[in-house]
Amino acid sequence: MSKEYQKKFQPRVSVEEVEEGSSLSPKFNQDGLIPCVTSDSKTNEVLMVGYMNAEALTKTIENAEAYYYSRSRQKVWHKGSTSGLVQTVKEIRIDDDQDSIWLSVEVGGTGASCHVGYKSCFYRSIPLKNKVSQNLELKWEEKEKLFDPIEVYGDAPNPTKL
């Protein structure tokens, strides 16, 4: 984590201050990351879960647009910089022990947040009350893509590592 961005946050001095105080003292994990849940500000639908480092969190706060840290690319990225589907932050919250972030956003363009083309990265559900086996099939909750990823991103490989 860059010392420049790390200095922007208060040190974690006590449990009381972290949990009940007014100082922003995020707890980044051993890799310098903090998980971030992002939801649609109008529908409250969960759009995605990503990670932020100190730089991404700082830029998100300062610009009111979502920045994340890409673990596969090992760099900060401005959500929507390639696709035009910028996430404008309407509200940002931090949990009680300041080790996770929640963004409430408005998504530009088609309203999609998933690089696969769907509105939400959570476009499939896992059927309940079924025996878990290698042939357990997911249920599609979103039927149509809001954009064609090949048109938007080109013929680039999928950024998700298997």
VEXZARO-802398 format. One record per residue: x, y, z of N, C-alpha, C in turn; residue in three letters. Coordinates in Angstrom, 3 decimals. Atoms other than C-alpha are relative to their C-alpha. Layout:
REM residues N
> nx_ny_nz_cax_cay_caz_cx_cy_cz_fivo
> X_Y_Z_X_Y_Z_X_Y_Z_ALA
...
This chain:
REM residues 162
> nx_ny_nz_cax_cay_caz_cx_cy_cz_fivo
> 0.859_-1.177_0.000_0.000_0.000_0.000_0.898_1.230_0.000_MET
> -0.800_-1.207_0.124_1.441_3.347_-1.033_-0.094_0.851_1.266_SER
> -0.030_-0.820_-1.217_2.521_5.454_1.918_-0.755_1.306_-0.201_LYS
> 0.713_-1.244_0.317_1.079_8.519_0.176_-1.491_-0.131_0.327_GLU
> 1.430_0.202_-0.228_-2.451_7.090_0.321_-0.272_-0.510_1.409_TYR
> 0.157_0.542_-1.343_-1.986_5.257_3.606_-0.102_1.122_1.028_GLN
> -0.018_-1.127_-0.934_-1.334_8.600_5.350_-1.322_0.771_0.041_LYS
> 1.260_-0.745_0.052_-4.778_9.880_4.374_-1.005_-0.484_1.040_LYS
> 0.932_0.578_-0.964_-6.470_7.635_6.951_0.582_0.046_1.404_PHE
> -0.411_-0.029_-1.408_-6.374_7.758_10.735_0.540_-1.363_0.423_GLN
> -0.475_1.290_-0.511_-4.387_5.090_12.555_-1.071_-0.653_0.873_PRO
> 0.943_0.763_-0.823_-6.344_2.364_14.352_0.574_-0.035_1.417_ARG
> -0.580_-0.142_-1.336_-5.686_3.360_17.973_-0.715_-0.795_1.085_VAL
> 0.738_0.758_-1.008_-8.430_1.564_19.894_-1.260_-0.580_-0.637_SER
> 1.245_0.613_0.456_-11.420_-0.704_19.404_-1.141_1.005_0.126_VAL
> 1.064_-0.984_-0.232_-13.643_2.019_20.853_-0.031_1.053_-1.106_GLU
> -0.046_-1.029_1.044_-12.460_4.614_18.318_-0.405_-0.601_-1.348_GLU
> 0.330_0.641_1.272_-12.726_2.173_15.403_-1.500_-0.271_-0.091_VAL
> 1.406_0.411_0.037_-16.224_0.962_16.346_-1.001_1.090_0.341_GLU
> 0.962_-1.000_-0.467_-17.797_4.012_17.972_0.428_1.439_-0.292_GLU
> -0.518_-1.343_0.231_-15.639_6.974_16.924_-0.335_0.525_-1.382_GLY
> 0.291_-0.634_1.279_-15.746_9.302_13.960_1.208_0.040_-0.932_SER
> -1.196_0.033_0.843_-12.259_8.628_12.556_-0.085_-1.129_-1.019_SER
> -0.062_1.018_1.040_-11.951_6.805_9.247_1.341_-0.711_0.122_LEU
> -1.199_0.816_-0.234_-9.456_4.003_10.021_-0.181_-1.377_-0.625_SER
> 0.272_1.289_0.637_-9.993_1.265_7.414_1.076_-1.033_0.288_PRO
> -0.921_1.104_-0.240_-8.449_-2.118_8.071_0.166_-0.771_-1.308_LYS
> -0.327_0.707_1.225_-6.805_-3.415_4.922_0.615_-1.349_0.372_PHE
> -0.540_1.321_-0.308_-5.880_-7.117_4.796_1.507_-0.055_-0.284_ASN
> -1.445_0.159_0.163_-2.337_-8.504_4.490_0.475_0.371_-1.401_GLN
> -0.345_-0.396_1.363_-2.433_-7.742_0.745_-0.290_1.476_-0.258_ASP
> 0.303_-1.420_0.143_-3.439_-4.127_1.408_-1.359_0.268_-0.617_GLY
> 1.316_-0.125_0.628_-7.038_-4.694_0.273_-1.113_-0.047_1.032_LEU
> 1.214_0.023_-0.813_-10.497_-4.157_1.739_-1.151_-0.364_-0.940_ILE
> 1.107_0.361_0.881_-13.628_-5.854_0.291_-1.041_1.117_-0.079_PRO
> 1.000_-1.036_0.243_-16.305_-3.633_-1.203_-1.212_-0.612_-0.699_CYS
> 1.268_0.422_0.592_-19.942_-4.563_-1.833_-0.608_1.234_-0.663_VAL
> 0.581_-1.125_0.737_-21.601_-2.376_-4.459_-1.431_-0.342_-0.391_THR
> 1.412_0.216_0.329_-25.364_-2.008_-4.860_-0.561_1.188_-0.760_SER
> 0.705_-1.021_0.766_-27.727_-0.032_-7.079_-0.734_0.922_0.971_ASP
> 0.599_-0.959_-0.942_-28.867_3.141_-5.290_-1.520_0.069_-0.102_SER
> 1.458_-0.067_0.167_-32.411_2.885_-6.686_-0.695_-1.298_0.421_LYS
> 0.661_1.278_-0.246_-33.164_-0.830_-6.349_0.592_-0.772_1.182_THR
> -0.761_0.694_-1.051_-30.655_-1.887_-3.648_0.505_-1.371_-0.442_ASN
> -0.499_1.264_0.522_-29.762_-4.838_-5.887_1.528_-0.016_0.099_GLU
> -1.453_0.139_-0.061_-26.228_-6.115_-5.245_0.510_-0.141_-1.432_VAL
> -0.551_0.011_1.348_-24.231_-5.392_-8.389_1.305_-0.781_-0.092_LEU
> -1.312_0.642_0.052_-20.780_-6.646_-7.530_0.680_0.047_1.354_MET
> -0.903_-0.044_-1.137_-18.161_-7.353_-4.909_1.391_0.154_-0.585_VAL
> -1.360_-0.225_0.477_-14.690_-5.992_-5.493_0.902_0.285_1.175_GLY
> -0.967_-0.353_-1.033_-11.634_-4.911_-3.586_0.534_1.392_-0.270_TYR
> -0.640_-1.305_0.099_-10.080_-1.542_-2.896_1.304_-0.046_0.780_MET
> -1.171_-0.268_-0.823_-6.617_-0.605_-1.775_-0.148_1.445_0.468_ASN
> 0.113_-1.365_-0.536_-5.903_2.737_-0.070_-0.163_1.026_-1.116_ALA
> 0.114_-0.930_1.127_-5.504_4.477_-3.425_-1.408_-0.012_-0.586_GLU
> 1.348_0.107_0.569_-8.815_3.166_-4.816_-1.043_0.602_0.934_ALA
> 0.940_-0.573_-0.964_-10.676_4.089_-1.620_0.107_1.510_0.017_LEU
> -0.216_-1.449_0.014_-9.143_7.562_-1.636_-0.619_0.629_-1.244_THR
> 0.541_-0.555_1.256_-10.046_8.179_-5.294_-1.522_-0.077_-0.024_LYS
> 1.454_0.136_-0.060_-13.587_6.886_-4.713_-0.595_1.106_0.867_THR
> 0.490_-1.048_-0.898_-14.081_9.274_-1.793_0.145_1.369_-0.649_ILE
> -0.287_-1.329_0.551_-12.509_12.248_-3.572_-0.766_0.315_-1.270_GLU
> 0.642_-0.242_1.294_-14.213_11.784_-6.970_-1.472_-0.398_-0.061_ASN
> 1.377_0.494_-0.030_-17.572_10.214_-5.976_-0.304_-0.886_-1.204_ALA
> 0.139_1.037_1.015_-16.993_7.587_-8.663_0.784_-1.198_0.502_GLU
> -0.598_1.219_-0.540_-16.070_3.960_-7.973_1.331_-0.344_-0.669_ALA
> -1.311_0.516_0.405_-12.451_2.836_-8.197_0.207_-1.291_0.778_TYR
> -0.258_1.276_-0.640_-11.394_-0.712_-7.411_1.453_-0.392_-0.269_TYR
> -1.320_0.560_0.269_-8.184_-2.681_-7.228_-0.205_-1.337_-0.677_TYR
> 0.111_1.254_0.731_-7.968_-5.424_-9.834_1.102_-0.942_0.456_SER
> -0.972_0.992_-0.446_-6.290_-8.445_-8.322_0.635_-0.726_-1.185_ARG
> -0.565_0.693_1.165_-5.837_-10.054_-11.751_0.973_0.900_-0.768_SER
> -0.886_-0.935_0.710_-4.285_-6.923_-13.311_1.003_0.689_0.919_ARG
> -0.901_-0.602_-0.999_-2.578_-5.787_-10.080_0.099_1.520_-0.146_GLN
> 0.002_-1.457_0.089_-3.668_-2.162_-10.483_-1.385_0.557_0.315_LYS
> 1.252_-0.716_-0.257_-6.318_0.395_-9.584_-0.683_0.262_-1.339_VAL
> 0.752_-0.320_1.215_-9.074_0.809_-12.159_-1.257_0.777_0.341_TRP
> 1.188_-0.837_-0.109_-11.828_3.364_-12.571_-1.126_-0.743_-0.700_HIS
> 1.106_0.783_0.559_-15.057_1.412_-13.061_-0.686_0.803_-1.094_LYS
> 0.652_-0.651_1.124_-16.433_2.303_-16.474_0.949_0.760_-0.909_GLY
> -0.936_-0.760_0.832_-13.268_3.868_-17.907_0.083_-0.566_-1.419_SER
> -0.006_0.611_1.329_-13.362_1.392_-20.820_-1.414_-0.115_-0.556_THR
> 1.366_0.291_0.458_-17.072_0.538_-21.006_-0.923_1.214_-0.035_SER
> 0.892_-1.147_-0.137_-18.545_3.952_-20.159_-1.053_-0.201_1.073_GLY
> 0.990_0.311_-1.026_-20.564_2.287_-17.379_0.528_0.438_1.366_LEU
> -0.568_-0.589_-1.219_-19.222_4.608_-14.684_-0.983_-0.143_1.152_VAL
> 0.817_0.093_-1.203_-20.509_4.025_-11.165_0.162_1.283_0.798_GLN
> 0.004_-1.230_-0.787_-21.404_7.377_-9.573_-0.446_-0.352_1.412_THR
> 0.271_0.379_-1.384_-21.278_6.946_-5.807_-0.992_0.979_0.614_VAL
> 1.022_-0.789_-0.676_-24.396_8.180_-4.019_0.197_-0.028_1.506_LYS
> -0.273_0.134_-1.433_-23.392_6.892_-0.578_1.092_-1.042_0.168_GLU
> -1.038_0.971_-0.339_-20.424_5.105_0.918_-0.063_-0.233_1.498_ILE
> 0.030_0.360_-1.414_-20.480_3.241_4.216_1.145_-0.954_0.294_ARG
> -1.008_0.929_-0.471_-17.950_1.341_6.249_-0.610_-0.776_1.160_ILE
> 0.622_0.811_-1.052_-18.843_-1.528_8.584_0.579_0.321_1.372_ASP
> -0.313_-0.335_-1.394_-18.491_-1.526_12.374_1.474_-0.080_0.352_ASP
> -1.425_0.076_-0.330_-14.902_-2.701_12.575_0.883_0.510_-1.144_ASP
> -0.668_-0.710_1.092_-13.972_-0.810_9.392_0.887_-0.915_-0.856_GLN
> -0.770_0.878_0.870_-12.833_-3.832_7.403_-0.761_-0.408_-1.260_ASP
> 0.676_0.170_1.279_-15.362_-3.698_4.562_-0.791_1.265_-0.330_SER
> 0.633_-1.213_0.541_-16.948_-1.000_2.395_-1.286_-0.395_-0.714_ILE
> 1.230_0.169_0.775_-20.449_-0.670_0.943_-0.222_1.283_-0.793_TRP
> 0.307_-1.129_0.874_-21.061_1.604_-2.037_-1.421_-0.134_-0.519_LEU
> 1.294_-0.089_0.665_-24.498_2.655_-3.208_0.237_0.898_-1.208_SER
> -0.391_-0.702_1.219_-24.117_3.712_-6.837_-1.136_0.115_-0.998_VAL
> 0.834_-0.124_1.187_-25.902_4.903_-9.930_0.916_-0.330_-1.167_GLU
> -0.847_0.445_1.102_-24.564_3.193_-13.041_-0.393_0.704_-1.284_VAL
> 0.248_-0.690_1.262_-24.217_5.140_-16.266_-0.219_-0.971_-1.149_GLY
> 0.171_0.807_1.210_-24.876_3.909_-19.796_-1.192_-0.917_0.104_GLY
> 1.084_0.987_0.005_-26.948_0.739_-19.987_-0.408_-0.425_1.405_THR
> 0.297_0.386_-1.373_-26.861_0.317_-16.206_0.635_-1.309_0.415_GLY
> -0.658_1.270_-0.312_-24.751_-2.836_-16.359_1.252_0.240_0.838_ALA
> -1.222_-0.078_-0.805_-21.992_-3.453_-13.823_0.913_-1.197_-0.213_SER
> -0.770_1.230_0.171_-20.788_-6.891_-14.876_0.733_0.014_-1.333_CYS
> -0.783_0.013_1.237_-17.997_-7.268_-17.436_-0.505_-1.043_-0.996_HIS
> 0.577_1.009_0.884_-19.944_-10.237_-18.861_-1.189_0.576_-0.770_VAL
> 1.078_-0.671_0.714_-22.728_-7.815_-19.903_-1.314_0.100_0.745_GLY
> 1.235_-0.039_-0.781_-25.361_-8.308_-17.213_-0.001_1.206_0.938_TYR
> 0.119_-1.112_-0.945_-26.676_-5.654_-14.826_0.818_-0.269_1.256_LYS
> -0.668_0.370_-1.231_-25.309_-7.490_-11.797_0.956_-1.156_-0.261_SER
> -0.898_1.153_0.072_-22.383_-9.860_-11.382_-0.665_-1.235_0.613_CYS
> 0.736_1.098_-0.637_-24.864_-11.994_-9.396_-1.212_-0.355_-0.857_PHE
> 1.073_0.271_0.955_-26.904_-13.040_-12.438_-0.504_-1.436_0.034_TYR
> 0.443_1.384_-0.148_-27.251_-16.706_-11.384_-0.212_-0.304_1.474_ARG
> 0.219_0.419_-1.382_-28.619_-18.332_-8.258_0.325_-1.492_0.134_SER
> -0.288_1.393_-0.319_-27.733_-21.612_-6.578_-1.271_-0.599_0.591_ILE
> 1.233_0.592_-0.516_-30.762_-23.858_-6.087_0.205_-0.583_1.397_PRO
> -0.050_0.480_-1.376_-31.442_-24.647_-2.438_-0.697_-1.345_0.134_LEU
> 0.595_1.300_-0.330_-32.472_-27.963_-0.870_0.270_-1.028_-1.094_LYS
> -0.470_0.976_0.973_-30.506_-29.926_-3.438_1.282_-0.611_0.529_ASN
> -1.277_0.617_-0.339_-27.698_-32.390_-2.915_1.082_0.708_-0.808_LYS
> -1.105_-0.626_0.702_-24.442_-30.675_-3.751_0.794_-1.086_-0.699_VAL
> -0.766_0.952_0.801_-22.735_-32.540_-6.564_0.605_0.767_-1.165_SER
> -0.656_-0.665_1.121_-20.654_-31.782_-9.611_-0.975_0.360_-1.107_GLN
> 0.968_-0.355_1.045_-23.814_-31.598_-11.740_-1.112_0.920_0.506_ASN
> 0.971_-0.977_-0.498_-25.682_-29.036_-9.611_-0.014_1.193_-0.953_LEU
> 0.091_-1.055_1.015_-26.941_-26.499_-12.139_-0.495_1.304_0.601_GLU
> 0.384_-1.338_-0.428_-27.200_-22.770_-11.547_-1.252_0.439_-0.742_LEU
> 1.211_-0.552_0.617_-30.444_-20.916_-12.264_0.304_1.419_-0.474_LYS
> -0.242_-1.324_0.571_-30.243_-17.874_-14.540_-1.090_0.964_0.464_TRP
> 0.945_-1.001_-0.499_-31.891_-14.871_-12.860_-0.113_1.193_-0.954_GLU
> 0.027_-1.038_1.033_-30.987_-12.363_-15.581_0.082_-0.711_-1.335_GLU
> 0.099_0.730_1.266_-31.956_-13.528_-19.053_0.747_0.681_-1.143_LYS
> -0.593_-0.735_1.123_-30.513_-10.786_-21.254_1.157_0.874_0.451_GLU
> -1.120_-0.891_-0.244_-27.219_-8.995_-21.387_-0.402_1.418_-0.398_LYS
> 0.282_-1.398_0.302_-27.357_-5.206_-21.381_0.983_0.576_-1.010_LEU
> -0.958_-0.383_1.035_-24.290_-4.931_-23.609_0.793_-1.224_-0.425_PHE
> -0.833_1.081_0.518_-22.042_-7.131_-25.729_1.440_0.253_0.432_ASP
> -1.355_-0.227_-0.497_-18.689_-7.499_-23.934_1.066_0.048_-1.094_PRO
> -0.991_-0.020_1.082_-16.810_-8.188_-27.189_-0.004_1.354_-0.695_ILE
> 0.078_-1.335_0.602_-18.087_-4.904_-28.686_0.639_1.050_0.901_GLU
> -0.501_-0.996_-0.948_-17.132_-2.988_-25.532_1.483_-0.175_0.295_VAL
> -1.370_0.255_-0.441_-13.877_-4.647_-24.527_0.888_-0.577_-1.090_TYR
> -0.793_0.624_1.036_-12.763_-6.203_-27.798_0.138_-1.483_0.247_GLY
> -0.209_1.439_-0.080_-11.456_-9.705_-28.131_0.994_-0.352_1.099_ASP
> -0.953_0.212_-1.103_-9.437_-9.417_-24.886_-0.419_-1.217_0.799_ALA
> 0.351_1.139_-0.856_-9.240_-12.440_-22.638_-0.778_0.442_1.230_PRO
> 0.777_-0.256_-1.211_-11.580_-12.658_-19.669_0.951_0.356_1.135_ASN
> -0.907_-0.401_-1.070_-9.978_-10.772_-16.740_-0.063_-0.866_1.248_PRO
> 0.143_0.857_-1.173_-11.145_-13.392_-14.258_0.911_-1.208_-0.125_THR
> -0.880_1.168_0.005_-8.547_-15.995_-13.388_-0.785_-1.238_0.407_LYS
> 0.653_1.258_-0.365_-9.722_-19.613_-13.244_0.743_-0.675_1.114_LEU
